[in-house]
């Protein structure tokens, strides 16, 4: 009797409390993403060009079995963000995976992910903070994500990095010129309702290319990022953030929920918890932002795209270059690390402290010997509980 | 962050023995990823020109030769799927000698190592590049504005230590040279 009463109360609370527990913030302006009328296997392609920030506001989502949803990244290569007012039901496939290398061409990253490197005598490294190194003499580096950059909360949510390209001499002459695999993309699904997954969400990295009968020399892309935010997570489907062959690192999976009854599989580095900040807004929780590089101001919404740099420095400026990190709600004199990953070459880092301002708004200015050319910069810090 | 309703829900879920997860705070912060471009600082000294050719001051830095500036004048040939330096030596611009250095990124703004060096003396132009960078052909033109005017030199390269050298007679008062991957 007592159990029945508790179950009844639980059901009522779940129904009544859904809106209060997780507020996705969806306006519903994109209507419903509902393919339930499709009864045959088909691929739905969402071109993200009309959503420059990658954020979709749905009323509800229903992807039936047999339907695969893929994406064409927008110009900012934004991650996919689905904010949903009501339930999300995925029985089909949501595919944000990276593409395979093709010949000496790089695999393109999934939306929010980074491309692989070019093969050939001008082989390039894979793109992204964990991009694999290019190689003319040995195995190219593979893309990495989990344990390399980002955090387990996926705030901010980032995609995987590409594998390096190669130009490797063959035993009897000629070269193996192969492109690296693209990094898996990134997708955030936050719903004010329930999320049921009996299908698949895939952000795996792309495979490197190699000719049949020859060694796989170029690097695979790493898996990307998947974050699911819901009051209740259920189903028996699969969540894949695997690295591509050869050697791509695992991606990151994060589920934020009050109640997890999911019995399916998760392939990748995953954590399950209850951290309900979806997209941090100004002043919400502790935040880090790179706001200046070498005296050049950086946009509050940097793209991280190499071909359209967020900060262009003067060639005549001398090293070390000061990087300004703005901190919100971070205790003064916290240790802050600035990492720089050049487009070709190994990552470097430098540390400093937010010793200017107050704990609610402070800055750290950290000099770092910046590699010439193009590259990526980000900052990290640890908050003690 | 929790509302009274959510606290009530948590209490009921706990009482029901369900695996309720506690609220968390973020402990490992990360900023967004910022891309940067920090070009090579190319000066006359870095070109190892031996003082034969004086640099034009405004042309010392590669940002003066960005792709947009050059292509808007129709100067450069279409972008290829590789990157290279292109140097020009001559006596143009009303100066006794001058140097122009163009540097651009056809595909990605990747860091390009200094590859092609040029020395002009005694009526000759000597081009040098590292053997380790691979096999190239030298092309020349006197009209960089015409992408179809580039001619491949047939001069036989020589190897000195780790450098590949090609020597060409300096004819006229202006010449442009570039390397392209050999077929």
Interface residues (C-beta under 8 A of the other chain):
Chain A: X6 X7 X9 X10 X13 X14 X16 X17 X20 X21 X118 X120 X121 X122 X124 X127 X129 X149 X150 X151 X152 X153 X155 X156 X158 X257 X258 X259 X260 X272 X273 X274 X275 X276 X277 X285 X286 X287 X288 X289 X290 X293 X294 X298 X301 X302 X303 X304 X305 X306 X307 X308 X309 X310 X311 X312 X313 X314 X315 X316 X317 X321 X325 X330 X342 X343 X344 X345 X370 X371 X372 X373 X374 X375 X376 X377 X378 X379 X380 X381 X382 X383 X384 X385
Chain B: X1 X3 X5 X6 X8 X9 X10 X12 X13 X15 X16 X18 X19 X20 X21 X22 X23 X24 X25 X26 X27 X28 X29 X30 X31 X32 X33 X34 X35 X36 X37 X38 X39 X40 X41 X42 X60 X61 X62 X63 X81 X82 X83 X105 X107 X108 X109 X110 X111 X112 X133 X134 X181
